[in-house]
C-alpha cells in the first residue's frame, strides 16, 4: 500500500518511527514533511498528505502532531478525506469498518509508540464493511 505521512515538529519523531515501521511492513511511504523538531505550522503538512491521497499518489494518509487534533481537522478540510483521530485499537478498527477512513491522525504526546504501531497496523489491515455504512460514507463525501 502507498501511504502518505506527515507531521509537525511535535509529531516528527513518531513520523520517523512509523515511516520505518511502514517500510518494514512492505508499504511504500510518501513523506510529506516536516523534517525536524524545529517548530512549524501543521496545516500545510497535514493538507499535503491528504492531497496525496485525493490525487492518487497514496492510498491512505497518516498525519501526526502532539495531540493529533489539529492535524485531523486540517486533513479533513481537504474534500474527500475522512480522517479519524484514533488513540486506541477499537476506534482504529471502527474508523475503517464503518467510516472507510482514508486518513489516520495520531498524537505523539498522547500514545506510546507500541500502541501507535498497533493502531497503524489494524487501521491499514481493516477493510471497509460497506453495507449500511456505504450510504453514510456517500453522504460524508457529498458534504462541502
Backbone as a chain_set.jsonl record, in Angstrom:
{"seq": "XXXXXXXXXXXXXXXXXXXXXXXXXXXXXXXXXXXXXXXXXXXXXXXXXXXXXXXXXXXXXXXXXXXXXXXXXXXXXXXXXXXXXXXXXXXXXXXXXXXXXXXXXXXXXXXXXXXXXXXXXXXXXXXXXXXXXXXXXXXXXXXX", "coords": {"N": [[0.84, -1.172, 0.0], [0.43, 2.291, -0.651], [1.405, 4.91, 1.342], [0.898, 8.111, 2.477], [2.591, 10.255, 4.637], [2.718, 12.628, 7.235], [3.866, 15.213, 9.453], [3.94, 17.628, 12.119], [6.351, 19.489, 14.048], [5.931, 18.45, 16.618], [5.101, 15.894, 16.182], [7.071, 14.737, 14.771], [9.109, 12.814, 15.57], [7.584, 10.51, 15.994], [6.625, 10.206, 13.412], [8.958, 9.496, 12.035], [9.517, 7.01, 13.247], [7.195, 5.608, 12.493], [7.396, 5.709, 9.703], [9.633, 4.083, 9.253], [8.602, 1.672, 10.313], [6.39, 1.22, 8.577], [7.692, 0.888, 6.108], [9.153, -1.418, 6.706], [7.097, -3.194, 6.811], [6.478, -3.475, 4.217], [5.215, -1.424, 2.853], [4.893, 1.388, 0.657], [6.178, 4.544, 1.234], [5.286, 7.907, 1.233], [6.775, 10.699, 2.154], [5.662, 13.579, 3.52], [6.737, 15.585, 5.025], [7.184, 17.187, 8.207], [10.725, 17.856, 8.483], [12.178, 17.846, 10.83], [12.498, 18.59, 14.382], [12.133, 21.242, 14.671], [10.064, 24.04, 15.291], [7.055, 24.269, 13.427], [4.148, 25.092, 11.432], [1.322, 23.075, 11.457], [-0.891, 22.799, 9.522], [-0.205, 22.922, 6.696], [1.35, 20.645, 6.259], [-0.295, 18.48, 7.011], [-2.345, 18.861, 5.147], [-0.909, 18.398, 2.804], [-0.373, 15.625, 2.912], [-3.008, 14.684, 2.886], [-3.9, 15.63, 0.383], [-2.274, 14.114, -1.259], [-3.469, 11.635, -1.022], [-5.986, 12.137, -2.157], [-5.3, 12.896, -4.778], [-4.295, 10.55, -5.745], [-1.65, 9.737, -5.407], [-1.141, 8.392, -3.141], [-2.55, 5.698, -1.246], [-3.584, 5.799, 1.298], [-3.488, 8.103, 4.104], [-1.469, 9.365, 6.775], [-1.423, 11.482, 9.485], [0.349, 13.445, 11.838], [0.86, 14.807, 15.099], [1.258, 16.706, 18.119], [-1.075, 16.2, 19.72], [-2.708, 15.298, 17.724], [-5.133, 16.352, 17.115], [-5.432, 18.936, 15.754], [-4.214, 18.242, 13.37], [-5.917, 16.291, 12.337], [-8.18, 17.871, 11.872], [-7.164, 19.666, 9.952], [-6.518, 17.875, 7.835], [-9.082, 16.932, 7.236], [-10.176, 19.131, 6.009], [-9.603, 18.923, 3.389], [-11.322, 18.137, 0.58], [-13.006, 15.096, 0.35], [-11.461, 13.646, 2.031], [-11.494, 11.525, 4.826], [-10.612, 11.721, 7.721], [-9.587, 10.224, 10.715], [-9.161, 10.552, 14.159], [-7.409, 8.494, 16.187], [-6.914, 6.897, 19.191], [-6.784, 4.431, 20.218], [-7.117, 0.845, 19.747], [-9.697, -0.008, 19.165], [-11.132, 2.268, 18.131], [-9.592, 2.662, 15.87], [-10.104, 0.38, 14.343], [-12.896, 0.634, 13.941], [-12.962, 3.061, 12.558], [-12.143, 2.357, 10.025], [-13.859, 0.134, 9.366], [-16.508, 1.202, 9.566], [-16.452, 3.865, 8.677], [-14.807, 4.052, 6.51], [-12.329, 5.344, 6.68], [-9.85, 7.254, 5.202], [-7.666, 8.523, 6.038], [-5.545, 8.78, 8.857], [-5.116, 10.047, 12.083], [-2.77, 10.728, 14.598], [-1.484, 11.312, 17.898], [1.611, 12.161, 19.109], [2.183, 12.857, 21.72], [0.227, 11.654, 23.129], [-0.121, 8.887, 22.879], [1.745, 5.839, 23.345], [4.605, 4.57, 21.566], [4.469, 1.782, 20.946], [1.707, 1.296, 21.066], [0.863, 3.031, 19.052], [1.992, 1.807, 16.788], [0.513, -0.573, 16.719], [-2.057, 0.466, 16.324], [-1.77, 1.642, 13.767], [-1.197, -0.637, 12.227], [-3.572, -2.186, 12.514], [-5.408, -0.346, 11.447], [-4.531, -0.142, 8.795], [-4.919, -2.752, 7.916], [-7.614, -3.35, 8.217], [-10.679, -3.792, 6.608], [-13.187, -1.898, 4.85], [-16.545, -2.235, 5.752], [-18.794, -1.709, 4.226], [-22.116, -2.144, 3.098], [-24.708, -1.126, 5.244], [-23.232, 1.053, 5.992], [-22.252, 2.203, 3.725], [-23.991, 4.086, 2.437], [-23.851, 6.148, 4.265], [-21.183, 6.926, 4.178], [-21.151, 7.827, 1.571], [-22.81, 10.048, 1.904], [-21.169, 11.576, 3.579], [-19.099, 12.112, 1.788], [-20.417, 13.756, 0.04], [-20.741, 16.107, 1.381], [-19.773, 19.536, 1.772]], "CA": [[0.0, 0.0, 0.0], [1.143, 3.569, -0.675], [0.952, 5.688, 2.486], [1.463, 9.456, 2.658], [2.73, 10.527, 6.062], [3.149, 13.995, 7.514], [3.854, 15.589, 10.864], [4.572, 18.873, 12.521], [7.503, 19.246, 14.921], [5.535, 17.664, 17.79], [4.876, 14.516, 15.747], [8.181, 14.336, 13.901], [9.778, 11.573, 15.989], [6.654, 9.415, 15.713], [6.619, 10.039, 11.945], [10.152, 8.744, 11.649], [9.319, 5.621, 13.683], [6.147, 4.993, 11.669], [7.928, 5.538, 8.346], [10.475, 2.879, 9.31], [7.702, 0.534, 10.506], [5.625, 1.0, 7.347], [8.599, 0.328, 5.101], [9.477, -2.797, 7.102], [5.897, -3.983, 6.531], [6.353, -3.57, 2.772], [4.458, -0.312, 2.294], [5.618, 2.499, 0.042], [5.886, 5.722, 2.05], [5.497, 9.238, 0.688], [6.993, 11.574, 3.3], [5.22, 14.944, 3.219], [7.348, 16.505, 5.977], [8.342, 18.042, 8.285], [11.982, 17.118, 8.506], [12.916, 18.037, 12.079], [11.694, 19.0, 15.528], [12.027, 22.709, 14.671], [8.646, 24.419, 15.225], [6.393, 24.577, 12.152], [2.689, 25.07, 11.492], [0.89, 21.762, 10.96], [-1.883, 22.662, 8.453], [0.344, 22.659, 5.363], [1.854, 19.273, 6.185], [-1.461, 17.591, 7.021], [-3.014, 19.028, 3.855], [-0.086, 17.762, 1.763], [-0.625, 14.18, 2.961], [-4.395, 14.469, 2.458], [-3.965, 15.845, -1.067], [-1.628, 12.962, -1.901], [-4.486, 10.579, -1.083], [-7.033, 12.54, -3.093], [-4.828, 12.904, -6.173], [-3.908, 9.204, -6.139], [-0.247, 9.393, -5.158], [-1.141, 7.5, -1.973], [-3.822, 5.013, -0.985], [-4.015, 6.274, 2.606], [-2.63, 9.111, 4.692], [-1.311, 9.412, 8.23], [-0.974, 12.804, 9.921], [0.821, 13.327, 13.21], [1.201, 16.02, 15.826], [1.328, 16.486, 19.562], [-2.313, 15.505, 20.107], [-3.378, 14.791, 16.53], [-6.409, 17.06, 16.931], [-5.35, 19.912, 14.674], [-3.846, 17.548, 12.136], [-7.147, 15.689, 11.831], [-9.016, 18.957, 11.354], [-6.55, 20.15, 8.711], [-6.693, 16.863, 6.787], [-10.497, 16.878, 6.875], [-10.517, 20.29, 5.18], [-9.387, 18.512, 2.003], [-12.543, 17.454, 0.151], [-12.852, 13.672, 0.065], [-10.716, 12.986, 3.107], [-12.221, 11.121, 6.02], [-9.545, 11.488, 8.692], [-10.063, 9.827, 12.032], [-8.202, 10.582, 15.264], [-7.549, 7.221, 16.899], [-5.988, 6.721, 20.305], [-6.863, 3.043, 20.679], [-7.331, -0.141, 18.681], [-11.132, -0.074, 18.858], [-11.514, 3.337, 17.209], [-8.878, 2.446, 14.605], [-10.849, -0.636, 13.596], [-14.191, 1.194, 13.515], [-12.732, 4.111, 11.563], [-12.078, 1.684, 8.72], [-15.043, -0.689, 9.123], [-17.753, 1.952, 9.458], [-16.311, 5.182, 8.046], [-13.873, 3.968, 5.389], [-11.362, 6.422, 6.89], [-8.7, 7.179, 4.305], [-6.557, 9.18, 6.731], [-5.446, 8.48, 10.282], [-4.394, 11.049, 12.852], [-2.252, 10.249, 15.874], [-0.749, 12.282, 18.691], [2.831, 11.642, 19.719], [2.164, 13.123, 23.16], [-0.966, 11.015, 23.686], [0.005, 7.431, 22.902], [3.098, 5.288, 23.294], [4.985, 4.055, 20.249], [3.951, 0.418, 20.762], [0.281, 1.435, 20.765], [0.76, 3.663, 17.735], [2.291, 0.79, 15.777], [-0.639, -1.477, 16.661], [-3.158, 1.211, 15.706], [-1.49, 1.763, 12.329], [-1.327, -1.972, 11.618], [-5.001, -2.515, 12.446], [-6.055, 0.597, 10.536], [-4.171, -0.497, 7.425], [-5.379, -4.102, 7.567], [-9.061, -3.489, 8.355], [-11.442, -3.44, 5.405], [-14.465, -1.214, 4.983], [-17.628, -3.215, 5.736], [-19.824, -1.39, 3.24], [-23.461, -2.38, 3.603], [-25.441, 0.039, 5.746], [-22.298, 2.164, 6.152], [-21.94, 2.783, 2.409], [-24.762, 5.307, 2.174], [-23.365, 7.206, 5.161], [-19.915, 7.405, 3.621], [-21.526, 8.628, 0.403], [-23.295, 11.327, 2.425], [-19.993, 12.325, 4.022], [-18.377, 12.57, 0.597], [-21.209, 14.798, -0.619], [-20.686, 17.346, 2.161], [-18.745, 20.543, 1.489]], "C": [[0.888, 1.239, 0.0], [0.552, 4.472, 0.414], [1.679, 7.03, 2.51], [1.487, 9.736, 4.15], [3.275, 11.934, 6.251], [3.045, 14.277, 9.005], [4.33, 17.026, 11.01], [5.739, 18.501, 13.434], [7.163, 18.346, 16.112], [5.261, 16.202, 17.449], [6.019, 13.948, 14.939], [8.813, 13.005, 14.301], [8.884, 10.357, 15.751], [6.592, 9.152, 14.215], [7.808, 9.197, 11.495], [10.03, 7.275, 12.045], [8.287, 4.915, 12.815], [6.625, 4.773, 10.237], [8.764, 4.258, 8.276], [9.612, 1.626, 9.443], [6.944, 0.204, 9.217], [6.494, 0.381, 6.258], [8.961, -1.111, 5.426], [8.308, -3.744, 6.844], [5.625, -4.087, 5.022], [5.542, -2.469, 2.117], [5.394, 0.714, 1.674], [5.21, 3.766, 0.781], [6.246, 7.0, 1.29], [5.584, 10.193, 1.876], [6.688, 13.012, 2.901], [5.74, 15.961, 4.24], [6.681, 16.453, 7.337], [9.589, 17.189, 8.48], [12.8, 17.302, 9.782], [11.945, 18.381, 13.213], [11.634, 20.526, 15.661], [10.559, 23.095, 14.502], [8.176, 24.837, 13.825], [4.89, 24.588, 12.395], [2.195, 23.814, 10.785], [-0.051, 21.775, 9.753], [-1.31, 22.309, 7.081], [0.813, 21.211, 5.208], [0.706, 18.262, 6.154], [-2.192, 17.655, 5.688], [-2.232, 18.347, 2.743], [-0.313, 16.249, 1.741], [-2.036, 13.868, 2.47], [-4.528, 14.615, 0.943], [-3.305, 14.703, -1.83], [-2.594, 11.788, -2.015], [-5.516, 10.918, -2.156], [-6.548, 12.497, -4.538], [-4.239, 11.566, -6.617], [-2.442, 8.85, -5.969], [-0.099, 8.458, -3.977], [-2.522, 6.883, -1.83], [-4.435, 5.495, 0.325], [-3.032, 7.321, 3.11], [-2.595, 8.996, 6.203], [-0.744, 10.782, 8.574], [-0.72, 12.773, 11.425], [1.14, 14.682, 13.81], [1.34, 15.693, 17.293], [0.122, 15.709, 20.048], [-2.994, 14.835, 18.924], [-4.665, 15.521, 16.205], [-6.366, 18.01, 15.736], [-5.04, 19.268, 13.344], [-5.059, 16.872, 11.502], [-8.034, 16.76, 11.202], [-8.472, 19.448, 10.025], [-6.752, 19.157, 7.57], [-8.138, 16.821, 6.313], [-10.973, 18.091, 6.086], [-10.331, 19.984, 3.695], [-10.577, 17.658, 1.578], [-12.243, 16.002, -0.245], [-12.068, 12.92, 1.123], [-11.66, 12.705, 4.266], [-11.164, 10.712, 7.046], [-10.146, 11.205, 10.06], [-8.92, 9.888, 13.034], [-8.425, 9.327, 16.097], [-6.466, 7.107, 17.97], [-6.0, 5.301, 20.852], [-7.211, 2.137, 19.501], [-8.789, -0.195, 18.239], [-11.525, 1.009, 17.858], [-10.796, 3.206, 15.873], [-9.631, 1.444, 13.726], [-12.171, -0.067, 13.069], [-14.043, 2.292, 12.471], [-12.699, 3.523, 10.155], [-13.381, 0.94, 8.423], [-16.276, 0.146, 8.813], [-17.631, 3.242, 8.658], [-15.402, 5.185, 6.833], [-12.846, 5.095, 5.471], [-10.16, 6.222, 5.974], [-7.504, 7.951, 4.854], [-6.681, 8.901, 8.221], [-4.651, 9.593, 10.946], [-4.013, 10.464, 14.2], [-1.491, 11.363, 16.572], [0.424, 11.661, 19.405], [2.837, 11.812, 21.232], [1.036, 12.381, 23.88], [-0.8, 9.508, 23.831], [1.466, 7.015, 22.825], [3.348, 4.687, 21.925], [4.39, 2.674, 19.99], [2.466, 0.443, 20.4], [0.084, 2.041, 19.389], [1.003, 2.642, 16.618], [1.121, -0.179, 15.606], [-1.828, -0.799, 15.988], [-2.96, 1.288, 14.203], [-1.683, 0.422, 11.638], [-2.797, -2.356, 11.467], [-5.706, -1.632, 11.429], [-5.743, 0.255, 9.077], [-4.773, -1.828, 6.988], [-6.897, -4.265, 7.589], [-9.765, -2.989, 7.101], [-12.72, -2.69, 5.771], [-15.572, -2.25, 4.843], [-18.659, -2.954, 4.645], [-21.201, -1.559, 3.847], [-24.136, -1.102, 4.038], [-24.552, 1.264, 5.904], [-22.019, 2.881, 4.836], [-22.698, 4.077, 2.16], [-24.317, 6.458, 3.059], [-22.049, 7.778, 4.669], [-20.184, 8.24, 2.372], [-22.045, 10.004, 0.823], [-22.139, 12.199, 2.926], [-19.251, 12.914, 2.822], [-19.112, 13.716, -0.101], [-21.166, 16.135, 0.133], [-19.561, 18.248, 1.651], [-18.178, 20.479, 0.159]], "O": [[1.972, 1.232, 0.584], [-0.645, 4.763, 0.41], [2.908, 7.085, 2.557], [0.507, 9.479, 4.849], [4.17, 12.375, 5.53], [2.249, 13.667, 9.72], [5.024, 17.564, 10.148], [6.071, 17.324, 13.572], [8.005, 17.569, 16.564], [5.197, 15.361, 18.346], [5.952, 12.811, 14.471], [9.03, 12.151, 13.443], [9.366, 9.297, 15.352], [6.514, 7.998, 13.791], [7.667, 8.294, 10.67], [10.396, 6.392, 11.27], [8.476, 3.758, 12.44], [6.294, 3.758, 9.623], [8.616, 3.455, 7.355], [9.858, 0.628, 8.765], [6.868, -0.958, 8.817], [6.069, -0.546, 5.569], [9.065, -1.941, 4.523], [8.501, -4.949, 6.678], [4.652, -4.716, 4.606], [5.212, -2.571, 0.935], [6.533, 0.885, 2.109], [4.019, 4.033, 0.938], [7.355, 7.149, 0.777], [4.577, 10.465, 2.529], [7.368, 13.59, 2.053], [5.233, 17.08, 4.308], [5.71, 15.724, 7.542], [9.515, 15.969, 8.622], [13.98, 16.955, 9.817], [10.732, 18.449, 13.015], [11.134, 21.039, 16.662], [9.874, 22.529, 13.65], [8.814, 25.642, 13.146], [4.42, 24.144, 13.443], [2.597, 23.524, 9.658], [-0.018, 20.811, 8.989], [-1.879, 21.477, 6.375], [0.68, 20.626, 4.133], [0.726, 17.31, 5.374], [-2.611, 16.628, 5.156], [-2.829, 17.775, 1.831], [-0.432, 15.657, 0.668], [-2.242, 12.908, 1.728], [-5.197, 13.809, 0.297], [-3.735, 14.364, -2.933], [-2.548, 11.033, -2.986], [-5.872, 10.067, -2.971], [-7.3, 12.105, -5.43], [-3.738, 11.451, -7.735], [-2.03, 7.757, -6.356], [0.933, 7.806, -3.816], [-3.527, 7.464, -2.237], [-5.656, 5.588, 0.45], [-1.905, 7.424, 2.626], [-3.57, 8.583, 6.831], [0.28, 11.197, 8.031], [-1.47, 12.159, 12.184], [1.622, 15.586, 13.128], [1.519, 14.534, 17.666], [0.265, 14.68, 20.71], [-3.775, 13.901, 19.106], [-5.231, 15.329, 15.129], [-7.175, 17.894, 14.815], [-5.545, 19.697, 12.306], [-5.214, 16.878, 10.281], [-8.575, 16.562, 10.114], [-9.23, 19.628, 9.072], [-7.115, 19.55, 6.461], [-8.393, 16.687, 5.116], [-12.079, 18.072, 5.545], [-10.845, 20.708, 2.842], [-10.816, 16.589, 2.14], [-11.357, 15.726, -1.053], [-12.019, 11.69, 1.109], [-12.499, 13.527, 4.632], [-10.861, 9.532, 7.219], [-11.088, 11.867, 10.496], [-7.842, 9.345, 12.793], [-9.508, 9.124, 16.647], [-5.272, 7.209, 17.688], [-5.314, 4.999, 21.829], [-7.55, 2.602, 18.413], [-9.074, -0.407, 17.06], [-12.175, 0.72, 16.853], [-11.342, 3.602, 14.842], [-9.773, 1.643, 12.52], [-12.52, -0.26, 11.905], [-14.898, 2.441, 11.598], [-13.181, 4.142, 9.208], [-13.947, 1.099, 7.342], [-17.018, -0.176, 7.884], [-18.597, 3.672, 8.027], [-15.241, 6.221, 6.188], [-12.527, 5.727, 4.464], [-9.534, 5.162, 5.969], [-6.457, 8.025, 4.212], [-7.781, 8.801, 8.765], [-3.626, 10.028, 10.421], [-4.813, 9.798, 14.857], [-0.926, 12.245, 15.926], [0.26, 10.745, 20.211], [3.428, 11.003, 21.947], [0.909, 12.473, 25.101], [-1.283, 8.918, 24.797], [2.31, 7.745, 22.306], [2.409, 4.337, 21.21], [3.857, 2.431, 18.908], [2.023, -0.305, 19.529], [-0.785, 1.598, 18.638], [0.285, 2.629, 15.618], [0.78, -0.559, 14.486], [-2.524, -1.414, 15.18], [-3.891, 1.026, 13.443], [-2.279, 0.364, 10.562], [-3.214, -2.804, 10.399], [-6.513, -2.118, 10.636], [-6.62, 0.357, 8.219], [-5.1, -2.006, 5.815], [-7.414, -5.231, 7.028], [-9.479, -1.901, 6.602], [-13.252, -2.84, 6.871], [-15.546, -3.059, 3.916], [-19.326, -3.883, 4.188], [-21.431, -1.16, 4.989], [-24.145, -0.112, 3.307], [-25.048, 2.39, 5.947], [-21.597, 4.038, 4.834], [-22.11, 5.063, 1.717], [-24.395, 7.618, 2.655], [-21.829, 8.987, 4.738], [-19.515, 9.248, 2.143], [-21.752, 11.007, 0.172], [-22.135, 13.413, 2.719], [-18.831, 14.071, 2.846], [-18.487, 14.548, -0.758], [-21.519, 17.174, -0.426], [-18.536, 17.773, 1.164], [-17.307, 21.28, -0.18]]}, "num_chains": 1, "name": "protein.A"}
